Amino acid sequence: MKTLLTLIFLFLSLGLVVAQTAVQSTSFEKKTFQMGTDQMPYAILLPDDYDASKSYPLLLFLHGAGERGADNESQLTHGAYLFTTKAFRKKFPAIVLMPQCAADDYWSNVKKEVPQGGMPNFSFYKKGAPTKAMILLEGLLDEVIQNYSLDKNRLYVGGLSMGGMGTFELIKRNPRLFAAAFPICGGAAPKTLRKYKRPSWWVFHGNADPVVPASFSTQMVKKFKKRGFDVRYTLYEGVGHNSWDLAFKEPGLFPWLFSNTK
């Protein structure tokens, strides 16, 4: 009997995952951005009853390293289901953009080193050429801004892990473009700080993160506060790398995000 109940539970759980994935796939329109011979898959979600005569905020969300590839689906693993719920779409009518980074690339210009038996270390470059993924991302962003009816005072960006790092770098490279940002378990180097201007920030991290040490977020927040930036910091006690699970459940995150304007 116990075995039967376990199988039923697993079947129902699998059905829920499949249903959520189906909602994500059908709600988002899959497209490919072309720049020369290079391509970037992306998924875009328009508000219900999209009206080109109106202007809408844009939410750009950058995935982590585990969702890289070219299937134009894996980048929807985290966050997409939330963005497709009726409650979210009714309360926050926005255009949602979720691009996919190639498997052999990275959003930000960073070098990762993992000493034997030690914590990972990331070296963020103050200067240097952007990655191919970042170049494509900026090109895609320009195209979306040109082709869709957007409120250019309400452009937002967030991301998790590698995407959190990409959030910092994208704003560093485009310091006046976004109204607010929410990097999750990401990071950057304080030496790049002079490149930043003043979008509003809400930074998230778990203090037990074994993949991207929380110190990378903490040091950026300290510098932001020292410079007088509008910044919030949520550091989850005892939480590992998947701090995005808790960040997405923060009741104030999206009301805060969409309340910001340049």
Buried (B, 14 or more C-beta within 10 A) or exposed (E): EEEEEEEEEEEEEEEEEEEBBEBBBEBBEBBEBEBEEEEBBBBBBBBEEEEEEEBBBBBBBBBBBEBBBBEBBBBBBBBBBBBBEEEBBEEBBBBBBBBBBBEEBBBBBBEEEEEEEEEBEBEBBEEEEBBBBBBBBBBBBEBBEEEBEBBEEBBBBBBBBBBBBBBBBBBBBBBEBBBBBBBBBBBBBBEBBEBBEBBBBBBBBBBBBEBBBBBBBBBBBEBBEEEEBEBBBBBBEEBEBBBBEBBBEBEEBBEBBBEBEB
